[in-house]
Amino acid sequence: MSAYSKVEFQRAAEDLCRYGRILYGNNWSPATSSNYSVRLNENVCALTSSGKHKGELTPADILAVDMEGNPLSPGKPSAETGLHTQLYRRDGGIGAVLHTHSPTVVLLSQIWPEDSLSMTGWELQKAFAGETTHEGTVTFPIFPNDQDIDRLSAQVETHMQQHGQGHAYLIRGHGVYTWGKDLTECYRHLEAIEHLLGYQLELLKIRQP
């Protein structure tokens, strides 16, 4: 069984509960939707349990899982655990993953006709780690929703191998996954995504004939 620090796990659990309240308050994680995680070490992450209301999380709603998604502490792992562990396995620099279901992301991902959404010219692009100018382009792949998480995570991995890891991806009619070196950076990425996609949604409305 993979070992992990109980002190670090408790700290991660408290942080995930705190961010859960923030994300719920932002209307980005309604009811029991969404899931969040933090890497504890190279073999273990702390993850929200399945079916828990994200505005009412307590440390008892967080469990430890290994990088194959097997639980190491009491609780039922989120059905989408494999989408978190895929990211941790591929990049040791990823320390946190946030998956949310905001109205902006869900709606735009549902109506956007292409399988990716690229944006350039927005100053807020610089909120993403490594992006230094508004003149660059950030691209968010959009994957079809799929209840087979192993199949979906394999599709995500294949896309990243072919096109690069990027900063986030969308699941059509479902939500967004983003990541960072820690929860602070990850939340910054998520906040930038919400605003950038909000701009895009407003542009679609303005440009309607």
N, C-alpha and C positions, 0 to 999 in steps of 0.2 A: 504493500500500500504506500502511496506517495505521502511523504511527510510535509508538514507545513507548520509555521509558527502560529500558535493559538492567539498570541498577542496581535500579530499582524492581521490575522483573520478577523478578530474583533474590531480592529480599527477599520478594516475594509468594509465590514458589515455596517458599521455606524456611518461611514461615508456614503455608502450606497443608499441607506435609508434617508440620509439628508438630501442627496440629489434626487431621490424618488419624490420627496415632497416638493422640491423645486420644479421638477419636470411636470408633475401633476398640476401644480399651481399655474404653470405656463399653458396648460391645456394640450400638452404634447404627449401625455400618457394617460388617456382616459381609462377609468375602471381598472381591470386586470390586464390591460394590454401592456406591451413593452417588456423589455428585459435588459438588465444592466450587469456588468461584471468588472472585476479588477483582478489583475494578475497578482498572485502571491509569490510565486517563484516560477522556475522554468517548467515545472510539472503540474502546477495547481493554480486554479483561479477561484475567486469567490463570486458567486452568481445568485441572482434573485430566484427564489423558488417559483414553481409554476402556480398560476392562478391567484396570485396575491395582488390586492389592491395597491397600486403604486403610491397613492397618497397616504397610505396608512402602514407602510412597511415598518417592521421592527427587526432587530438583529436576528430574531428567531426565524425570520422569513428569508434569511440568506444562508446558503450552504456552500461547501467546498466541493469542487469536482476536479478530476484529473483532466488531462488534455485529450482524452477520448470521451469525455462527458460522463464518466462514472462517478456517482456521488461518494464522497468521502466523509460526509457528516449528515445528520438527519435532515430530511427534506426531499422534495421531488424536484429534480432539475427542470428548468423551462424546456418546453418542447423544442425550442430553437437553440439549445445549448451548442449544437454542432456548428452554428454560424459564428459563435464566439470563439470556440476552440480552434476553428480553421484559421482565424486571424492570429491567435497566439502562437500556433504551431509554425506559421509561415514567417513571422517577424518577431524576434525576441525583443525588439524595441517597443512593441505595443504593450501598454500597461493597463489600458482600460478600454472598454467597448460599451457604447450606448446605442440601444435600439428603441425608437419611439414611433408614435402613430399620430403625429399632429395633423390637423385638418389640411393645412397647406401642402404637406408632403403627400398625404394620401390622395388628395384630389388631383394634384399636378401629375403624380405618377400614373394615375388612372387615365388621364386624358392626353398625356404627351404621346405623340404618334411614333416617335423613334425609340430605339433601344438604348439611347444614351442622351444626356442633356449636357451640353457644353456652354460655358459662360465665360465671357471676357469683357474687360473694360470696367469692372466694378472694383472700387477701392477695397471692399470688404473681402475680396479674395485673399488679401494679405493676412487675414486671420488664420489661414491654414498654415501649419508648420511647413517651412521650406518655400512658401510662396512670397516673393519679394516685390512684385509689381502688379499693378492692375492690368498691365499689358499682356500678361500671361493668360492661359486658358485653364480652367478647371473643368473636369468632365466627371459626371456622375453616371455610371452605368445603371440601366433599369432592367431588372430581371423579372420574368413572370412569377407570380405568386405560386408556391408549390408546397403542399403539405408534407412532401417527402424531403425532409431536411438534409439527409445524406446526399440526395441527388442535387439539391440546391447548393449546398456547400461545395460540392465537387464542381458545379458550374461556375461558382464564384472563383474558386481557386484556378480553374482553367483560364478564365477571363483575365485574372491578375497576372498569371504567367505570360499571357500573350500581349497584354496591353499595359501592364504596370499596376501597382497597388492602388494608387490614387489616395483619396481622403475619405471617401464614402461611397455607398451605393444605395439605390432605391429598390424596393420590391413593389411591383405594380399593385395599386389598390391596398397597400399594406403599410409601408412605412420606410424608414431609413436606418441604415447602420453606419456609424462612424466610430473612429478610434483615435487614440492619442497615447502619448508616453505616460500619461496619468489622467485622473479624472478631470483635473482642472483644464488641461489641454483638450481633452475629449469634449468637454462641455463647451469650450470656446468654439470648437469645430461645429458642434451641433447648432449653436446659436447663429453662427455665420450661415450655415446651410438654411436654417429657417428663414433668415432675412433674404438671402439670395434667391431662394425658390419663391419667396413671397413677391420679390420684385418681378420674377418671371411670370408668375400668375397674374399680376396686375398688368403687365405688358400685354398678355394675351387678351385681357378684357378690353384694354384701350384700343388694341388693333383690330378688334372685331368689326366687320363692316356694318 
